């Protein structure tokens, strides 16, 4: 389970540039929705609560995916199913590497599938803007945690092979913690952070590491 946790955290860390592209605007709108009388340090409380809500959504999704796939394998008796799911996780890492490097954007087709559900969830977020207080940022983050994202789906593939509800949640906790630096970095430095995390050397380095880990994971499966 720890290996999946670390893999998911790595996906979150290395996908920092993508996090800013997907959620940077949301973080900006969150800050604009903070009452004008709010002091500088207090704005970080809003941002922290938002991110904790977002991470909670990831954990819930991980628990659902981990539980569903573990139950399916147990009921069907298809024990080799977890091996194929692990292979799927390896493939998702490789596809995510192509996505982050912007060599191939095919994973966006997976994101489009999530937009069907997002269409019904997103209107709820508008009810929290402007934010009346710091606690309102938490449910706001819970809602935005369901934003269709290939990076999240890549991490969820690790929850699918985790073997249980608890393990699936633990994996997505790792992913959520991995995304925190980019999101907090974006709030603190703004455009400069986006420029650094989206520049070509960083994207290619992150993509190479994800690609390498995906190949390593696939090799380990067939090596058993």
MILUMFI-204815 format. One line per 4 residues: their letters; for each residue x, y negated, z negated of C-alpha. Coordinates in nm, 3 decimals. Example, Ala and Ser with C-alpha at 12.3 -4.5 7.8 and 13.67 -1.06 7.14 Angstrom:
# MILUMFI-204815
as) 1.230:0.450:-0.780 ~ 1.367:0.106:-0.714 .
***
This chain:
# MILUMFI-204815
xxxx) 0.000:0.000:0.000 ~ 0.287:-0.236:-0.075 ~ 0.420:-0.204:0.279 ~ 0.084:-0.317:0.420 .
xxxx) 0.077:-0.604:0.169 ~ 0.422:-0.720:0.279 ~ 0.337:-0.677:0.648 ~ 0.023:-0.887:0.608 .
xxxx) 0.215:-1.153:0.415 ~ 0.475:-1.163:0.690 ~ 0.202:-1.210:0.952 ~ 0.068:-1.502:0.748 .
xxxx) 0.410:-1.662:0.702 ~ 0.526:-1.624:1.061 ~ 0.191:-1.730:1.200 ~ 0.223:-2.071:1.033 .
xxxx) 0.214:-2.260:1.363 ~ -0.105:-2.083:1.460 ~ -0.258:-2.161:1.119 ~ -0.199:-2.529:1.178 .
xxxx) -0.353:-2.511:1.525 ~ -0.662:-2.331:1.396 ~ -0.710:-2.486:1.052 ~ -0.504:-2.807:1.054 .
xxxx) -0.799:-3.009:1.179 ~ -1.017:-2.857:0.910 ~ -0.765:-2.954:0.643 ~ -0.761:-3.306:0.786 .
xxxx) -1.141:-3.328:0.779 ~ -1.133:-3.198:0.424 ~ -0.900:-3.480:0.319 ~ -1.119:-3.734:0.498 .
xxxx) -1.417:-3.598:0.309 ~ -1.254:-3.660:-0.028 ~ -1.404:-3.958:-0.212 ~ -1.203:-4.278:-0.148 .
xxxx) -1.155:-4.329:-0.522 ~ -0.966:-4.000:-0.553 ~ -0.600:-4.045:-0.649 ~ -0.314:-3.889:-0.452 .
xxxx) -0.240:-3.596:-0.690 ~ -0.611:-3.515:-0.718 ~ -0.632:-3.464:-0.342 ~ -0.404:-3.163:-0.387 .
xxxx) -0.664:-3.014:-0.620 ~ -0.919:-3.039:-0.339 ~ -0.677:-2.876:-0.098 ~ -0.587:-2.602:-0.347 .
xxxx) -0.953:-2.519:-0.409 ~ -1.019:-2.511:-0.036 ~ -0.735:-2.267:0.022 ~ -0.838:-2.046:-0.268 .
xxxx) -1.186:-2.022:-0.118 ~ -1.034:-1.935:0.218 ~ -0.813:-1.663:0.065 ~ -1.114:-1.521:-0.120 .
xxxx) -1.295:-1.482:0.212 ~ -0.997:-1.292:0.349 ~ -1.001:-1.061:0.045 ~ -1.372:-0.994:0.086 .
xxxx) -1.325:-0.915:0.455 ~ -1.029:-0.690:0.371 ~ -1.233:-0.502:0.113 ~ -1.517:-0.448:0.359 .
xxxx) -1.286:-0.326:0.637 ~ -1.078:-0.108:0.405 ~ -1.387:0.050:0.248 ~ -1.568:0.113:0.577 .
xxxx) -1.275:0.281:0.748 ~ -1.177:0.484:0.441 ~ -1.536:0.609:0.407 ~ -1.556:0.689:0.778 .
xxxx) -1.239:0.899:0.762 ~ -1.356:1.078:0.448 ~ -1.704:1.156:0.584 ~ -1.580:1.269:0.924 .
xxxx) -1.291:1.469:0.783 ~ -1.072:1.326:1.057 ~ -0.759:1.278:0.847 ~ -0.545:1.195:1.148 .
xxxx) -0.771:0.894:1.198 ~ -0.557:0.685:0.961 ~ -0.255:0.757:1.179 ~ -0.434:0.617:1.483 .
xxxx) -0.551:0.319:1.281 ~ -0.194:0.255:1.179 ~ -0.098:0.267:1.544 ~ -0.371:0.011:1.610 .
xxxx) -0.218:-0.210:1.341 ~ 0.120:-0.182:1.514 ~ -0.036:-0.275:1.849 ~ -0.209:-0.574:1.691 .
xxxx) 0.125:-0.698:1.558 ~ 0.277:-0.673:1.905 ~ -0.020:-0.852:2.063 ~ 0.005:-1.119:1.794 .
xxxx) 0.372:-1.165:1.880 ~ 0.280:-1.234:2.242 ~ 0.006:-1.468:2.123 ~ 0.227:-1.672:1.891 .
xxxx) 0.499:-1.700:2.156 ~ 0.229:-1.809:2.406 ~ 0.358:-1.557:2.657 ~ 0.017:-1.389:2.669 .
xxxx) -0.309:-1.514:2.520 ~ -0.519:-1.200:2.566 ~ -0.593:-1.172:2.194 ~ -0.826:-1.469:2.230 .
xxxx) -1.079:-1.224:2.372 ~ -1.092:-1.062:2.029 ~ -1.150:-1.403:1.873 ~ -1.447:-1.459:2.102 .
xxxx) -1.620:-1.160:1.949 ~ -1.604:-1.324:1.607 ~ -1.766:-1.640:1.741 ~ -2.101:-1.461:1.751 .
xxxx) -2.108:-1.446:1.370 ~ -1.934:-1.782:1.330 ~ -2.217:-1.952:1.517 ~ -2.448:-1.876:1.225 .
xxxx) -2.200:-1.945:0.944 ~ -2.039:-2.274:1.050 ~ -2.347:-2.498:1.003 ~ -2.328:-2.427:0.630 .
xxxx) -1.994:-2.611:0.605 ~ -2.146:-2.944:0.706 ~ -2.350:-2.942:0.386 ~ -2.036:-2.990:0.178 .
xxxx) -1.897:-3.294:0.367 ~ -1.837:-3.544:0.219 ~ -1.722:-3.343:-0.079 ~ -1.893:-3.460:-0.399 .
xxxx) -1.616:-3.319:-0.619 ~ -1.310:-3.093:-0.613 ~ -1.512:-2.780:-0.689 ~ -1.712:-2.827:-0.368 .
xxxx) -1.391:-2.761:-0.172 ~ -1.398:-2.400:-0.294 ~ -1.724:-2.290:-0.124 ~ -1.621:-2.503:0.175 .
xxxx) -1.305:-2.290:0.198 ~ -1.505:-1.968:0.162 ~ -1.709:-2.060:0.468 ~ -1.412:-2.166:0.681 .
xxxx) -1.233:-1.844:0.587 ~ -1.462:-1.668:0.836 ~ -1.341:-1.878:1.128 ~ -1.265:-1.639:1.422 .
xxxx) -0.886:-1.599:1.428 ~ -0.663:-1.345:1.600 ~ -0.407:-1.383:1.323 ~ -0.666:-1.283:1.062 .
xxxx) -0.782:-0.990:1.273 ~ -0.424:-0.871:1.305 ~ -0.392:-0.866:0.926 ~ -0.731:-0.695:0.892 .
xxxx) -0.597:-0.406:1.098 ~ -0.366:-0.337:0.802 ~ -0.666:-0.340:0.569 ~ -0.823:-0.074:0.790 .
xxxx) -0.538:0.167:0.715 ~ -0.512:0.077:0.345 ~ -0.740:0.361:0.235 ~ -0.982:0.185:-0.001 .
xxxx) -1.178:-0.130:-0.081 ~ -0.925:-0.242:-0.342 ~ -0.627:-0.179:-0.117 ~ -0.796:-0.364:0.170 .
xxxx) -0.849:-0.666:-0.053 ~ -0.488:-0.647:-0.175 ~ -0.358:-0.651:0.182 ~ -0.561:-0.958:0.272 .
xxxx) -0.451:-1.128:-0.049 ~ -0.096:-1.089:0.080 ~ -0.195:-1.237:0.414 ~ -0.372:-1.530:0.249 .
xxxx) -0.073:-1.606:0.028 ~ 0.147:-1.592:0.337 ~ -0.059:-1.863:0.507 ~ -0.044:-2.101:0.210 .
xxxx) 0.295:-2.261:0.285 ~ 0.186:-2.367:0.634 ~ -0.144:-2.507:0.515 ~ 0.007:-2.696:0.221 .
xxxx) 0.300:-2.807:0.438 ~ 0.054:-2.944:0.690 ~ -0.127:-3.143:0.422 ~ 0.195:-3.287:0.284 .
xxxx) 0.383:-3.373:0.602 ~ 0.112:-3.364:0.868 ~ 0.220:-3.406:1.227 ~ 0.585:-3.336:1.149 .
xxxx) 0.490:-2.994:1.013 ~ 0.284:-2.916:1.320 ~ 0.572:-3.020:1.542 ~ 0.821:-2.795:1.361 .
xxxx) 0.601:-2.487:1.331 ~ 0.482:-2.513:1.690 ~ 0.819:-2.577:1.852 ~ 0.955:-2.311:2.087 .
xxxx) 1.250:-2.182:1.876 ~ 1.029:-2.123:1.571 ~ 0.751:-1.962:1.775 ~ 0.991:-1.731:1.958 .
xxxx) 1.171:-1.634:1.638 ~ 0.843:-1.557:1.460 ~ 0.717:-1.364:1.763 ~ 1.038:-1.161:1.785 .
xxxx) 1.013:-1.061:1.419 ~ 0.649:-0.959:1.452 ~ 0.724:-0.768:1.772 ~ 1.013:-0.587:1.605 .
xxxx) 0.802:-0.491:1.304 ~ 0.525:-0.368:1.534 ~ 0.770:-0.145:1.723 ~ 0.917:-0.021:1.393 .
xxxx) 0.569:0.066:1.265 ~ 0.476:0.251:1.584 ~ 0.806:0.441:1.581 ~ 0.749:0.542:1.218 .
xxxx) 0.410:0.691:1.307 ~ 0.545:0.917:1.579 ~ 0.846:1.000:1.368 ~ 0.634:1.184:1.108 .
***
